[in-house]
Structures are given as C-alpha cells and as structure tokens.
Amino acid sequence: MGAHQPLRPLAAHLVPRGPGPGRALPHARPRLPFGVGYFLGNVAGGFLGDWAARRSPRFGLVAVLQAAQFAFAVAAFLGTQIAFASIVPFALFFGLMGAAQGVNPGINRPMVMAITPPELRGAAFAIYISIFEAIGWAAFSLGAGFLGDVFGLKQVFLWILVLLMLANGAYLTLLYRPYARDVDRLQHELDTRRATALND
C-alpha cells in the first residue's frame, strides 16, 4: 500500500514550467501548494477514513484508497502534461496532487490496523513505514532522477505519476475481497478473545 505515495520525496524537484513545460518559472514555488494540499489531505483523510469504515467496514477504506489513486493521476496529468500560460493552474493541480496523496495515511494506516492483531500492530507499522515505505520512496527518487536524465521529466511524470498511478488504482480492485476476508477473520478472532475473557 505504499506504492500510492510516489511524489513526496521528489516534491522539492517538481518545478512547474511556463508558459509551457520546458521553461522554468524562476519564482514558482510548487512545494507550497503541494504542501498545503498534503496537509489538508491528511486532515480530510482522517475524516474520510472514519466515514468509510462506518459506511462499509469491509470495503469502504479500499474504495477511498482507490479513488485517491485515480484522483492523483488526473491531477498529475493536468499539472505536468499541459502547457498553461499562468502559474495558477499549476499551483491548483499541484495542490490537488498533494491533497490526493495526503489522504493516503488516513486510509492505509487504519487498513493495516484492521487486519493485524493488536499485539502485532507495532511491529507491522515499524516494518511498513520504516522499511517498505522508505525503500519505495528511495527507489522512486533515484529511479525518477535517472530516467528523467534519459527521457526528460515530463515523460517520466507521465509514466510514473499518471500511468503507474492509474495502474495502481486498477490493481487495488483485487484488494477488495482479500481485505474483507482478513477483516472478518480478525474480527472473529477478537470476538472469540472477548468472549473467552468474559467467561473466565
């Protein structure tokens, strides 16, 4: 579930081009709208996660996570592939990219908790955040840098921020059934533990 966060380690290098891709705007600061969007997405992700879990405990979080991937891909396409005459659309779409990415922690963390026994959650988060996310960010940053030198950043952004994210969102469709099964399995185990504790 960490593959859906491709942009944060590269945020410092995402300089919008104007009036079209290829010419730098010296005073452009895409990190500001991206950072603001990410913060707002974090807040919104928490509320969305709570709402989705109440609405559909077995499928809601997966649906929101999937929607965030598609939203990111659309915003990334508009923000990196179209030549706008003004910095404003770039700022808007980079802000939306940040918001779509910011939603993810409020969704994937509860998903990990929903399928992991309480006594293993600390280890699960340590492995997930410290190993898998860190490796993913490092690999993306290095890979995007090398590929950008060879093919150009615009092309690399199309492949990774748009096409790969669309593929990732589509791939998440396969998560619905096993996630629901794992949630039910853990809930059954917790109910059994609770019943045993009450009878002791």
Backbone as JSON, one array per atom type, in Angstrom:
{
  "sequence": "MGAHQPLRPLAAHLVPRGPGPGRALPHARPRLPFGVGYFLGNVAGGFLGDWAARRSPRFGLVAVLQAAQFAFAVAAFLGTQIAFASIVPFALFFGLMGAAQGVNPGINRPMVMAITPPELRGAAFAIYISIFEAIGWAAFSLGAGFLGDVFGLKQVFLWILVLLMLANGAYLTLLYRPYARDVDRLQHELDTRRATALND",
  "N": [[0.82, -1.22, 0.0], [2.16, 1.07, -0.08], [2.85, 2.01, -2.53], [1.32, 3.93, -3.53], [2.24, 6.47, -2.92], [4.05, 8.32, -4.48], [5.24, 10.81, -4.71], [6.16, 12.52, -2.64], [9.01, 12.35, -1.84], [10.14, 13.53, -4.04], [9.21, 16.03, -4.18], [10.59, 18.41, -3.86], [11.78, 18.81, -6.28], [9.89, 19.29, -8.17], [9.25, 21.49, -10.26], [7.12, 23.73, -11.67], [6.59, 24.43, -15.15], [6.69, 27.18, -17.41], [5.74, 29.45, -19.98], [4.92, 26.93, -20.79], [5.61, 23.37, -20.43], [9.06, 22.98, -20.0], [10.23, 25.49, -19.83], [11.51, 27.22, -17.22], [9.9, 28.72, -14.43], [11.13, 31.24, -12.61], [10.3, 32.18, -10.11], [8.48, 30.4, -9.22], [6.86, 28.32, -6.86], [6.12, 25.36, -6.35], [6.12, 23.69, -4.21], [4.81, 24.87, -2.08], [1.87, 25.01, -2.63], [1.58, 22.23, -2.98], [2.39, 21.25, -0.48], [0.5, 22.5, 1.22], [-1.81, 21.34, 0.17], [-1.25, 18.68, 0.78], [-1.28, 18.71, 3.59], [-3.99, 19.45, 4.05], [-5.16, 17.26, 2.83], [-4.3, 15.23, 4.56], [-5.8, 15.85, 6.87], [-8.41, 15.66, 5.81], [-8.31, 12.99, 5.02], [-8.35, 11.59, 7.43], [-10.99, 12.07, 8.37], [-12.4, 11.05, 6.16], [-11.58, 8.39, 6.26], [-12.72, 7.52, 8.7], [-15.43, 7.88, 8.09], [-15.73, 6.17, 5.87], [-15.12, 3.68, 7.02], [-17.21, 3.39, 8.82], [-19.35, 3.42, 7.08], [-18.95, 1.25, 5.35], [-17.48, -1.29, 6.63], [-16.0, -3.4, 5.53], [-15.32, -2.78, 2.9], [-15.1, -0.01, 2.53], [-12.72, 1.53, 3.14], [-10.89, 0.6, 1.25], [-12.13, 1.44, -1.09], [-11.98, 4.26, -0.86], [-9.2, 4.58, -0.83], [-8.58, 3.66, -3.39], [-9.96, 5.52, -4.96], [-8.46, 7.79, -4.35], [-6.06, 7.25, -5.66], [-6.79, 7.38, -8.37], [-7.67, 10.03, -8.47], [-5.29, 11.38, -7.93], [-3.8, 10.68, -10.22], [-5.24, 11.95, -12.28], [-5.0, 14.67, -11.51], [-2.22, 14.85, -11.64], [-1.73, 14.45, -14.36], [-2.96, 16.75, -15.46], [-1.43, 18.67, -14.2], [1.21, 18.25, -14.99], [1.45, 17.7, -17.7], [0.24, 19.47, -19.4], [0.5, 22.57, -21.06], [0.17, 25.45, -19.5], [-0.63, 28.94, -19.56], [-0.36, 30.42, -17.32], [0.82, 30.5, -13.91], [-1.05, 29.82, -12.06], [-2.91, 27.61, -12.68], [-1.04, 25.49, -12.5], [-0.3, 25.65, -9.8], [-2.77, 25.07, -8.63], [-3.27, 22.41, -9.51], [-1.05, 21.08, -8.54], [-1.54, 21.45, -5.85], [-3.85, 19.89, -5.64], [-2.77, 17.42, -6.25], [-1.14, 17.09, -4.01], [-3.16, 16.98, -2.05], [-4.54, 14.63, -2.79], [-2.55, 12.75, -2.38], [-2.1, 13.21, 0.31], [-4.35, 12.16, 1.53], [-3.88, 9.47, 1.78], [-2.35, 8.41, 4.16], [-4.29, 8.55, 6.2], [-5.94, 6.56, 5.44], [-4.56, 4.14, 4.7], [-3.2, 3.45, 7.07], [-5.28, 2.85, 9.03], [-6.23, 0.62, 7.61], [-4.14, -1.23, 7.84], [-4.27, -1.63, 10.6], [-6.79, -2.8, 10.78], [-6.5, -5.39, 9.91], [-4.59, -6.59, 11.42], [-3.61, -8.24, 14.36], [-3.91, -6.79, 17.66], [-1.56, -7.02, 19.27], [0.45, -7.21, 17.43], [0.55, -4.93, 15.96], [2.34, -2.81, 16.4], [4.81, -3.84, 15.47], [4.03, -4.33, 12.84], [3.55, -1.73, 11.82], [6.11, -0.67, 12.14], [7.59, -2.18, 10.3], [6.18, -1.64, 7.94], [6.27, 1.22, 7.63], [8.96, 1.99, 8.18], [10.49, 0.33, 6.58], [9.24, -0.69, 4.07], [7.88, 1.63, 3.0], [10.0, 3.47, 3.11], [11.92, 2.26, 1.43], [10.48, 2.25, -0.95], [10.14, 5.04, -1.45], [12.83, 5.84, -1.7], [13.67, 4.28, -3.9], [11.97, 5.27, -5.88], [12.73, 7.99, -6.02], [15.45, 7.84, -6.82], [15.16, 6.31, -9.18], [13.41, 7.93, -10.71], [15.0, 10.17, -11.02], [17.24, 9.22, -12.54], [15.88, 8.23, -14.82], [14.67, 10.58, -15.63], [16.87, 12.07, -16.5], [17.48, 10.68, -18.8], [15.13, 10.44, -20.39], [13.67, 12.75, -19.96], [11.88, 14.87, -17.71], [9.15, 15.41, -18.05], [8.16, 13.27, -19.56], [8.76, 11.14, -17.86], [7.19, 11.81, -15.65], [4.7, 11.43, -16.8], [4.7, 8.64, -17.17], [5.1, 7.64, -14.54], [3.71, 9.22, -12.56], [1.21, 9.39, -13.66], [0.35, 7.19, -15.51], [1.34, 4.91, -14.09], [0.09, 5.34, -11.63], [-2.6, 5.16, -12.36], [-2.63, 2.46, -13.1], [-2.02, 1.39, -10.63], [-4.28, 2.15, -9.15], [-6.22, 0.65, -10.52], [-5.27, -1.91, -9.98], [-5.76, -2.08, -7.28], [-8.35, -2.94, -7.17], [-8.27, -5.65, -6.89], [-7.88, -5.94, -4.23], [-10.18, -5.79, -2.71], [-11.66, -8.21, -2.06], [-9.78, -10.01, -0.63], [-9.06, -8.23, 1.46], [-11.51, -7.76, 2.79], [-11.99, -10.37, 3.66], [-9.83, -10.77, 5.41], [-10.36, -8.78, 7.31], [-12.77, -9.73, 8.39], [-11.84, -12.14, 9.45], [-10.03, -11.29, 11.44], [-11.79, -9.83, 13.06], [-13.47, -11.88, 13.95], [-11.63, -13.37, 15.44], [-11.0, -11.49, 17.46], [-13.52, -11.22, 18.64], [-13.81, -13.79, 19.65], [-11.73, -13.84, 21.52], [-12.68, -11.88, 23.26], [-15.06, -13.03, 24.2], [-14.02, -15.27, 25.49], [-12.51, -14.04, 27.5], [-14.54, -12.81, 29.0], [-15.85, -15.0, 30.0], [-14.08, -16.13, 31.68]],
  "CA": [[0.0, 0.0, 0.0], [2.98, 2.26, -0.13], [3.16, 2.41, -3.9], [0.5, 5.04, -3.95], [2.81, 7.72, -2.45], [5.27, 8.44, -5.26], [5.67, 12.17, -5.02], [6.72, 13.31, -1.55], [10.46, 12.52, -1.85], [10.55, 14.29, -5.22], [8.47, 17.29, -4.2], [11.49, 19.56, -3.97], [12.25, 18.96, -7.65], [8.75, 19.48, -9.07], [9.15, 22.9, -10.59], [6.26, 23.9, -12.83], [7.2, 25.11, -16.28], [5.76, 28.1, -18.01], [4.3, 29.22, -20.15], [4.63, 25.53, -21.05], [6.69, 22.52, -19.94], [10.35, 23.18, -20.67], [10.79, 26.79, -19.48], [11.3, 27.34, -15.78], [9.45, 29.98, -13.84], [12.11, 31.39, -11.53], [9.72, 32.47, -8.8], [7.44, 29.41, -8.92], [7.11, 27.52, -5.68], [5.08, 24.34, -6.31], [6.11, 22.99, -2.93], [3.84, 25.47, -1.17], [0.53, 24.44, -2.83], [1.61, 20.79, -2.74], [2.43, 21.04, 0.97], [-0.8, 22.87, 1.77], [-2.73, 20.29, -0.23], [-0.94, 17.46, 1.53], [-1.8, 18.91, 4.94], [-5.45, 19.36, 4.01], [-5.49, 15.87, 2.53], [-4.13, 14.47, 5.8], [-6.97, 16.1, 7.72], [-9.57, 15.08, 5.15], [-8.17, 11.54, 5.01], [-8.81, 11.06, 8.71], [-12.46, 12.07, 8.38], [-12.87, 10.12, 5.14], [-11.36, 7.04, 6.75], [-13.75, 7.22, 9.7], [-16.72, 7.77, 7.4], [-15.74, 4.97, 5.04], [-15.16, 2.49, 7.87], [-18.57, 3.26, 9.35], [-20.27, 3.17, 5.97], [-18.72, -0.12, 4.86], [-16.26, -1.74, 7.29], [-15.26, -4.38, 4.74], [-14.91, -2.28, 1.58], [-15.05, 1.44, 2.45], [-11.36, 2.08, 3.11], [-10.28, 0.25, -0.03], [-12.73, 2.3, -2.11], [-11.41, 5.61, -0.75], [-7.81, 4.49, -1.26], [-8.57, 3.53, -4.84], [-10.36, 6.81, -5.52], [-7.34, 8.73, -4.19], [-5.08, 6.99, -6.71], [-7.29, 7.92, -9.64], [-7.68, 11.49, -8.36], [-3.91, 11.82, -8.07], [-3.39, 10.52, -11.61], [-5.88, 13.0, -13.07], [-4.36, 15.94, -11.17], [-0.84, 14.81, -12.13], [-1.76, 14.66, -15.8], [-3.26, 18.15, -15.73], [-0.38, 19.52, -13.65], [2.56, 18.03, -15.54], [1.46, 17.38, -19.12], [-0.44, 20.51, -20.17], [1.19, 23.86, -21.02], [-0.7, 26.56, -19.14], [0.01, 30.25, -19.71], [-0.26, 31.05, -16.0], [1.26, 29.64, -12.82], [-2.2, 29.49, -11.21], [-3.36, 26.22, -12.84], [-0.03, 24.59, -11.96], [-0.44, 25.66, -8.34], [-4.01, 24.38, -8.29], [-3.18, 20.96, -9.71], [-0.08, 20.55, -7.59], [-2.25, 21.37, -4.59], [-4.73, 18.72, -5.69], [-1.9, 16.26, -6.14], [-0.79, 16.96, -2.6], [-4.34, 16.56, -1.3], [-4.82, 13.23, -3.09], [-1.54, 11.95, -1.7], [-2.26, 13.37, 1.75], [-5.44, 11.32, 2.01], [-3.46, 8.07, 1.94], [-2.04, 7.93, 5.51], [-5.51, 8.39, 6.98], [-6.65, 5.38, 4.95], [-3.81, 2.89, 4.75], [-2.87, 3.08, 8.45], [-6.41, 2.07, 9.57], [-6.32, -0.67, 6.93], [-3.18, -2.12, 8.49], [-4.81, -1.96, 11.92], [-8.0, -3.61, 10.65], [-6.19, -6.77, 9.57], [-3.47, -7.0, 12.24], [-3.93, -8.36, 15.79], [-3.37, -5.64, 18.43], [-0.21, -7.22, 19.79], [1.41, -7.19, 16.33], [0.43, -3.7, 15.2], [3.58, -2.03, 16.5], [5.78, -4.42, 14.54], [3.53, -4.15, 11.48], [3.8, -0.35, 11.41], [7.56, -0.48, 12.04], [8.02, -2.77, 9.03], [5.52, -0.96, 6.82], [6.71, 2.61, 7.48], [10.41, 2.14, 8.2], [11.15, -0.47, 5.55], [8.62, -0.7, 2.75], [7.7, 2.99, 2.5], [11.31, 4.11, 2.91], [12.53, 1.69, 0.23], [9.71, 2.73, -2.09], [10.47, 6.44, -1.72], [14.21, 5.93, -2.18], [13.73, 3.72, -5.24], [11.3, 6.19, -6.8], [13.54, 9.2, -6.19], [16.61, 7.52, -7.64], [14.72, 5.9, -10.5], [12.88, 9.07, -11.45], [16.12, 11.04, -11.38], [17.98, 8.62, -13.65], [15.02, 8.2, -16.0], [14.48, 11.96, -16.06], [18.04, 12.48, -17.27], [17.49, 9.99, -20.08], [13.93, 10.65, -21.2], [13.05, 14.03, -19.66], [10.96, 14.76, -16.57], [7.74, 15.38, -18.47], [7.84, 11.9, -19.97], [8.81, 10.3, -16.67], [5.99, 12.11, -14.87], [3.56, 10.76, -17.45], [4.77, 7.21, -16.91], [5.04, 7.26, -13.12], [2.68, 9.91, -11.81], [-0.11, 9.25, -14.3], [0.05, 5.82, -15.95], [1.56, 3.97, -13.0], [-0.94, 5.54, -10.62], [-3.83, 4.56, -12.89], [-2.48, 1.01, -12.98], [-2.09, 1.08, -9.21], [-5.67, 2.23, -8.76], [-6.92, -0.51, -11.07], [-4.79, -3.09, -9.26], [-6.39, -2.12, -5.95], [-9.62, -3.66, -7.27], [-8.01, -7.01, -6.41], [-7.74, -5.92, -2.77], [-11.47, -5.79, -2.03], [-12.06, -9.5, -1.49], [-8.9, -10.48, 0.46], [-9.12, -7.32, 2.61], [-12.74, -8.05, 3.53], [-11.81, -11.66, 4.32], [-8.91, -10.6, 6.54], [-11.07, -8.0, 8.33], [-13.71, -10.65, 9.05], [-11.07, -13.12, 10.23], [-9.53, -10.65, 12.66], [-12.91, -9.5, 13.93], [-13.89, -13.14, 14.58], [-10.64, -13.69, 16.47], [-11.16, -10.57, 18.59], [-14.77, -11.58, 19.31], [-13.54, -15.02, 20.42], [-10.94, -13.45, 22.68], [-13.55, -11.15, 24.18], [-15.97, -13.98, 24.83], [-13.24, -16.09, 26.41], [-12.16, -13.22, 28.66], [-15.74, -12.58, 29.81], [-16.26, -16.26, 30.63], [-13.08, -16.53, 32.69]],
  "C": [[0.85, 1.26, 0.0], [3.24, 2.76, -1.52], [2.36, 3.6, -4.35], [1.02, 6.38, -3.45], [4.1, 8.0, -3.2], [5.88, 9.8, -5.25], [6.42, 12.86, -3.9], [8.23, 13.43, -1.61], [10.96, 13.34, -3.03], [9.96, 15.68, -5.23], [9.38, 18.49, -4.4], [11.94, 19.81, -5.4], [11.11, 19.24, -8.63], [8.54, 20.96, -9.32], [8.24, 23.05, -11.8], [6.93, 24.71, -13.91], [6.21, 26.05, -16.91], [6.46, 29.0, -19.01], [3.95, 27.8, -20.51], [5.78, 24.7, -20.5], [7.97, 22.76, -20.74], [10.99, 24.51, -20.35], [10.46, 27.08, -18.03], [10.77, 28.71, -15.41], [10.3, 30.23, -12.6], [11.5, 31.62, -10.18], [8.63, 31.46, -8.43], [7.84, 28.59, -7.71], [6.02, 26.46, -5.58], [5.02, 23.61, -4.99], [5.07, 23.58, -1.98], [2.43, 24.93, -1.41], [0.51, 22.94, -2.61], [1.59, 20.51, -1.24], [1.11, 21.39, 1.64], [-1.84, 21.8, 1.43], [-2.51, 19.02, 0.54], [-1.48, 17.55, 2.96], [-3.32, 18.77, 4.98], [-5.91, 17.94, 3.69], [-5.32, 14.97, 3.74], [-5.36, 14.61, 6.69], [-8.21, 15.43, 7.12], [-9.51, 13.55, 5.17], [-8.61, 10.91, 6.31], [-10.32, 10.98, 8.77], [-13.02, 11.1, 7.35], [-12.71, 8.67, 5.59], [-12.41, 6.63, 7.76], [-15.1, 7.0, 9.03], [-16.8, 6.47, 6.59], [-15.83, 3.7, 5.88], [-16.54, 2.28, 8.48], [-19.55, 2.86, 8.25], [-20.16, 1.72, 5.48], [-17.43, -0.63, 5.46], [-15.4, -2.68, 6.43], [-14.69, -3.81, 3.44], [-14.62, -0.77, 1.54], [-13.65, 2.01, 2.32], [-10.67, 1.79, 1.79], [-10.82, 1.16, -1.14], [-12.16, 3.71, -2.07], [-9.96, 5.61, -1.21], [-7.71, 4.43, -2.77], [-8.95, 4.86, -5.5], [-9.24, 7.83, -5.43], [-6.28, 8.51, -5.27], [-5.52, 7.58, -8.05], [-7.31, 9.45, -9.61], [-6.27, 12.05, -8.53], [-3.48, 11.77, -9.53], [-3.98, 11.62, -12.48], [-5.22, 14.35, -12.79], [-2.93, 15.99, -11.69], [-0.79, 15.02, -13.64], [-1.98, 16.14, -16.12], [-2.13, 19.07, -15.27], [0.98, 19.37, -14.28], [2.6, 17.84, -17.06], [0.86, 18.47, -20.0], [0.3, 21.84, -19.99], [0.18, 24.96, -20.74], [0.09, 27.87, -19.27], [0.26, 30.93, -18.37], [0.22, 30.03, -14.98], [0.09, 29.14, -12.0], [-2.69, 28.06, -11.43], [-2.34, 25.2, -12.32], [-0.15, 24.5, -10.45], [-1.68, 24.89, -7.91], [-3.85, 22.87, -8.4], [-2.12, 20.33, -8.82], [-0.7, 20.48, -6.19], [-3.17, 20.17, -4.53], [-3.94, 17.42, -5.63], [-1.5, 16.02, -4.69], [-1.95, 16.47, -1.77], [-4.64, 15.08, -1.52], [-3.8, 12.32, -2.41], [-1.71, 12.03, -0.19], [-3.37, 12.54, 2.34], [-4.93, 9.94, 2.43], [-3.14, 7.64, 3.37], [-3.28, 7.73, 6.39], [-6.33, 7.19, 6.56], [-5.82, 4.11, 5.14], [-3.38, 2.49, 6.16], [-4.04, 2.33, 9.11], [-6.58, 0.72, 8.89], [-5.36, -1.68, 7.54], [-3.71, -2.56, 9.85], [-5.98, -2.93, 11.82], [-7.71, -5.07, 10.36], [-5.07, -7.34, 10.43], [-3.89, -7.13, 13.7], [-3.27, -7.25, 16.6], [-1.93, -5.82, 18.87], [0.86, -7.18, 18.7], [1.4, -5.87, 15.57], [1.68, -2.84, 15.25], [4.62, -2.53, 15.51], [5.33, -4.21, 13.09], [3.8, -2.73, 10.98], [5.3, -0.08, 11.27], [8.07, -1.0, 10.7], [7.46, -1.97, 7.86], [6.12, 0.42, 6.57], [8.22, 2.7, 7.32], [11.11, 1.4, 7.09], [10.5, -0.29, 4.19], [8.42, 0.71, 2.19], [9.03, 3.66, 2.21], [11.99, 3.58, 1.64], [11.8, 2.19, -1.02], [10.05, 4.16, -2.46], [11.87, 6.58, -2.3], [14.32, 5.42, -3.61], [13.09, 4.66, -6.25], [12.17, 7.41, -7.07], [14.74, 8.94, -7.09], [16.2, 7.16, -9.07], [14.21, 7.05, -11.33], [13.99, 10.01, -11.88], [16.9, 10.51, -12.58], [17.15, 8.63, -14.94], [14.79, 9.61, -16.55], [15.64, 12.47, -16.88], [18.03, 11.88, -18.67], [16.33, 10.41, -20.97], [13.29, 12.02, -21.01], [11.99, 13.87, -18.58], [9.5, 14.68, -16.99], [7.32, 13.96, -18.84], [7.82, 10.97, -18.76], [7.6, 10.55, -15.79], [4.76, 11.45, -15.47], [3.55, 9.28, -17.12], [4.47, 6.88, -15.45], [3.88, 7.91, -12.39], [1.29, 9.73, -12.39], [-0.4, 7.78, -14.6], [0.24, 4.8, -14.84], [0.5, 4.11, -11.91], [-2.29, 5.0, -11.08], [-3.78, 3.05, -12.78], [-2.59, 0.58, -11.52], [-3.53, 1.12, -8.72], [-6.48, 1.05, -9.28], [-6.53, -1.78, -10.32], [-5.45, -3.23, -7.9], [-7.76, -2.79, -5.98], [-9.46, -5.08, -6.73], [-7.94, -7.08, -4.89], [-9.07, -6.07, -2.04], [-11.76, -7.12, -1.33], [-11.12, -9.98, -0.39], [-8.92, -9.56, 1.68], [-10.36, -7.6, 3.45], [-12.61, -9.37, 4.28], [-10.91, -11.53, 5.55], [-9.56, -9.79, 7.67], [-12.02, -8.9, 9.1], [-12.97, -11.65, 9.93], [-10.57, -12.5, 11.53], [-10.67, -10.32, 13.61], [-13.43, -10.74, 14.65], [-12.93, -13.52, 15.7], [-10.79, -12.79, 17.69], [-12.45, -10.86, 19.36], [-14.58, -12.83, 20.16], [-12.73, -14.7, 21.66], [-11.8, -12.76, 23.73], [-14.49, -12.1, 24.92], [-15.24, -14.85, 25.84], [-12.89, -15.32, 27.67], [-13.35, -12.99, 29.57], [-16.17, -13.84, 30.56], [-15.28, -16.73, 31.69], [-13.39, -15.93, 34.05]]
}
